[in-house]
Amino acid sequence: MKYRLAVRDPHYWRFREHLPDWFRDRVAWPASQQECWLWKGPLSCRGKHPARVSWTLHCGDPGSKMVCHECDNTRCVNPNHLWLGTARANVRDAVLKGRVYRGGKGGYTPRR
């Protein structure tokens, strides 16, 4: 069972106090604010994706919404590159950008 960080968890508040330093130390900061902020740590820590942590820090709690990437870089945590959406909206975004694959002979082929 994965450990999920929740408000009712007694360790949540202790973790939250150190979150900004913990977050800043694991980001490769670019020269420009418009570029991707690349996450240097693991893509899952205590059940949270770094993009979700970034959104929470900069914009507030996303609730039940998904934090999606506009830049399609899973390591990007720049809040200017993130948006909130449903699973359906995220899949639709992937289809429109040509990132959905279907099976074909000899492996996966891009959907046209």
Secondary structure as UniProt FT lines:
FT   TURN            7..8
FT   TURN            10..11
FT   HELIX           12..17
FT   HELIX           19..24
FT   TURN            25..26
FT   STRAND          27..28
FT   TURN            33..34
FT   STRAND          38..39
FT   TURN            46..47
FT   HELIX           50..59
FT   TURN            63..64
FT   STRAND          66..69
FT   TURN            74..75
FT   HELIX           79..81
FT   STRAND          82..85
FT   HELIX           87..96
FT   TURN            97..98
FT   STRAND          101..104
FT   TURN            105..106
FT   STRAND          107..110
//
